[in-house]
Amino acid sequence: MYPGSEHVHNVHLGSSNDGAIWDYAKQHGFAIVSKDSDFAERSVLEHDPPKIIWIRLGNCSTADVEHLLRSAHATIRTFIEENEETCLLLGRA
């Protein structure tokens, strides 16, 4: 459903800090999908940040996150293609 996606572990960033993940995403044209508010907050402060998809589900299973990402496919696709917004909130607000 999301061809070209990578998990941080697959690009050897599994134990890296947020800054390294941020820089990698920016350099390689990736959006960051995270439950961590730090990326969303940083996207407001940085010039030309990578796209951030902030998962707001609280304690949940991987299956819950997968379901959310699958059900929001059209919304995510539009968000990625447009240049107006830098952070997309998905889940409970």
N, C-alpha and C positions, 0 to 999 in steps of 0.2 A: 504494500500500500504506500510505502514511503521509500521508493528506490533511492539508493545512494546514501541512506542513513547509516550512521556508525555509532556504536556504543563507545564510551570513553575507554573501556578496557581494550577494545579492538585496535585503538590507535595509541596504546601504551600511556594513557593518561588517567588510569583508574585511581591512582593514589596522588594525583597532582592537585595543586591548589586551584581555586577558582580562576585566578589570573591566567594560569597556563591553559586552562580549558577555554576561557574567553578568547585569548590570543589565537589559539588553534582554530576555533570556530570562525573568527574574523578572517584569518589568513586563508582559510579553505572554503569560505562561503557557506558554512553550516549555520543552522539555527540551533540554539541550545534549548533542550527540553528538560525542565527541572522542577522539582517540588520546592526548591530552595529560593526563598525570597531575595537572597543576596544578588542573584543575577538580574532580577526585575528592578531592584533598586539601583544597581549599577547602570542599567540601560538608560535610566533617566539622567544620570550624571555624565556619561561618556558621549563624546562626539562620534557619530557614525558607528554605533554599536552593532554587534550581530543581532539577528532577530532572537527574541526570547519567548518561549512558550512556557508559561508558568502554570504548572498543574496544582490546583487548589482542591485537593481531596482529603487532606488530613491523613489519618492512619487508614491505609487501604492496601489491597493486594495488588500484585503486578497485573493480575487479570482486570482489576478495576481501571488501572491506568491504560491498559491496552484497549479496553472497551471505550474509554473516553476518547483516546486518540483516533480510533477507528470511526466512532460516531461523529467526530468533529472534522473529518477529512476535508470536506468542502470549505469549511471556515478556515482551517489551517492553510490550505492551498491558496486561498484568496489572500490571507495575511502574508504569506511568504512572497507572493507575486507583487503585492503592492508595496510602495515605499513610504507610505504615510505613517504607519505605526511601527514601533520597535518592540512592543511587548503585548502578547496575547494571553489573557487569563482564561483558563479552562477549568471548569468544575464549580464548586461552591464559592461564591464571592464573599 
